[in-house]
Amino acid sequence: MEERVRPSRSGLIAIELVIAVGVFALCAAVSMGLFVRAELMSRESADLTRAVSEARSAAACYKAAGGDLPEAAALLETGQAGEDGLTVAYDKDWTRTEGADPAYTLTMQSVAGQEEDLKEAELRVMDGEGEELLLWTVAAMEGVS
């Protein structure tokens, strides 16, 4: 009669451990991917929140200046008004800067309005790569300064 070879219990435990480690590694990889995406979404959200805050400030200055871009630039203190409109540059921490390579740029350009007693401007916030974060149309009453 032939003797049967019984599998040892230690072999089964080793296989179970390998499977458990594989499942744990898979869960860890998925979790790390989610954490990275959550961090990116958090940064994008913070940038958008700050862009809205700076755009509100610029829009308020434009309205207070009665639609006059040079006067709005003076109210913003660091804005530069030229023929192409108003431009404000920001570094990566959203501090206004005069640097040559800003991380974010707020621009405001006059556009033709629908009503004659309103002055309108297009307010745009862009990141350093040229991606548009925000685009608004702002209106101000003429001569309300």
C-alpha positions as CSV (number, residue, x, y, z in Angstrom):
1,M,0.0,0.0,0.0
2,E,1.2,3.4,-0.9
3,E,1.4,6.1,1.7
4,R,-0.2,9.4,1.0
5,V,1.8,12.6,1.4
6,R,-0.3,15.0,3.4
7,P,0.3,18.8,2.8
8,S,1.8,20.4,5.8
9,R,-0.1,23.2,7.7
10,S,2.9,25.5,7.4
11,G,2.6,25.5,3.6
12,L,-1.1,26.6,3.7
13,I,-0.3,29.3,6.2
14,A,2.5,30.6,4.0
15,I,0.1,30.8,1.0
16,E,-2.5,32.6,3.1
17,L,0.1,35.1,4.2
18,V,1.3,35.7,0.6
19,I,-2.4,36.3,-0.4
20,A,-3.0,38.7,2.5
21,V,0.2,40.7,1.8
22,G,-0.9,41.0,-1.9
23,V,-4.3,42.3,-0.9
24,F,-2.8,44.7,1.5
25,A,-0.3,46.0,-1.1
26,L,-3.2,46.4,-3.6
27,C,-5.2,48.4,-1.1
28,A,-2.2,50.5,-0.2
29,A,-1.5,51.4,-3.8
30,V,-5.1,52.4,-4.4
31,S,-5.1,54.5,-1.2
32,M,-1.9,56.3,-2.2
33,G,-3.4,57.2,-5.6
34,L,-6.5,58.6,-3.9
35,F,-4.3,60.6,-1.4
36,V,-2.3,62.1,-4.3
37,R,-5.5,63.1,-6.2
38,A,-7.0,64.6,-3.0
39,E,-3.9,66.7,-2.5
40,L,-4.0,68.0,-6.1
41,M,-7.7,68.8,-5.8
42,S,-7.0,70.6,-2.5
43,R,-4.3,72.8,-4.2
44,E,-6.5,73.5,-7.2
45,S,-9.4,74.5,-4.9
46,A,-7.1,76.8,-2.8
47,D,-5.9,78.4,-6.0
48,L,-9.4,79.0,-7.3
49,T,-10.5,80.4,-3.9
50,R,-7.6,82.8,-3.9
51,A,-8.3,83.7,-7.6
52,V,-11.9,84.6,-6.7
53,S,-10.7,86.7,-3.8
54,E,-8.3,88.7,-5.9
55,A,-10.8,89.1,-8.7
56,R,-13.4,90.4,-6.3
57,S,-10.9,92.9,-5.0
58,A,-10.0,94.0,-8.5
59,A,-13.7,94.2,-9.5
60,A,-14.5,96.4,-6.5
61,C,-11.6,98.7,-7.4
62,Y,-12.9,98.9,-11.0
63,K,-16.4,99.7,-9.8
64,A,-15.1,102.3,-7.3
65,A,-13.1,103.9,-10.1
66,G,-16.2,104.2,-12.2
67,G,-14.8,102.0,-14.9
68,D,-11.5,103.9,-15.3
69,L,-8.7,101.2,-15.6
70,P,-5.8,103.6,-14.6
71,E,-7.7,104.7,-11.5
72,A,-8.5,101.1,-10.7
73,A,-4.8,100.3,-11.0
74,A,-4.0,103.1,-8.6
75,L,-6.6,101.7,-6.1
76,L,-5.0,98.2,-6.4
77,E,-1.6,99.9,-5.7
78,T,0.4,97.2,-7.5
79,G,-1.6,97.1,-10.7
80,Q,-0.2,98.3,-14.0
81,A,-2.6,99.9,-16.5
82,G,-1.5,100.2,-20.1
83,E,-3.1,100.2,-23.5
84,D,-4.0,96.6,-23.3
85,G,-5.7,97.0,-19.9
86,L,-4.9,96.4,-16.2
87,T,-2.4,93.7,-15.2
88,V,-1.5,92.4,-11.7
89,A,1.1,89.7,-11.2
90,Y,1.3,87.3,-8.3
91,D,3.9,84.8,-7.1
92,K,3.1,81.2,-6.1
93,D,1.9,82.3,-2.7
94,W,-0.5,84.9,-4.2
95,T,1.6,87.8,-3.1
96,R,1.5,90.7,-5.6
97,T,4.8,91.0,-7.4
98,E,6.6,92.8,-10.1
99,G,8.6,89.8,-11.2
100,A,9.2,88.8,-14.8
101,D,7.8,85.3,-14.5
102,P,4.6,85.4,-12.3
103,A,2.9,82.3,-11.1
104,Y,-0.6,83.9,-11.6
105,T,-1.8,86.9,-13.6
106,L,-5.0,89.0,-13.2
107,T,-5.9,91.0,-16.3
108,M,-8.8,93.4,-16.9
109,Q,-9.6,94.7,-20.4
110,S,-12.4,97.1,-21.4
111,V,-15.1,95.6,-23.6
112,A,-18.0,97.2,-25.5
113,G,-20.9,97.3,-23.1
114,Q,-24.6,96.7,-23.9
115,E,-25.8,99.9,-22.1
116,E,-24.4,103.3,-22.7
117,D,-24.2,104.4,-19.0
118,L,-22.2,101.2,-18.0
119,K,-18.5,100.5,-18.6
120,E,-17.7,96.8,-18.9
121,A,-14.4,95.0,-18.5
122,E,-13.4,91.4,-18.9
123,L,-11.6,90.2,-15.8
124,R,-9.4,87.1,-16.3
125,V,-7.1,85.2,-13.8
126,M,-4.6,82.8,-15.4
127,D,-1.9,80.6,-14.0
128,G,1.8,80.7,-15.1
129,E,1.1,78.0,-17.7
130,G,-1.6,80.0,-19.4
131,E,-4.5,78.0,-18.0
132,E,-7.5,80.2,-17.3
133,L,-8.7,79.9,-13.7
134,L,-11.4,82.5,-13.8
135,L,-13.3,84.7,-16.3
136,W,-15.8,87.4,-15.3
137,T,-17.4,90.4,-17.0
138,V,-17.5,93.4,-14.6
139,A,-19.7,96.4,-15.1
140,A,-19.4,99.9,-13.5
141,M,-21.4,103.0,-13.7
142,E,-19.6,105.8,-15.6
143,G,-18.4,108.7,-13.6
144,V,-19.2,107.2,-10.2
145,S,-15.8,107.8,-8.7
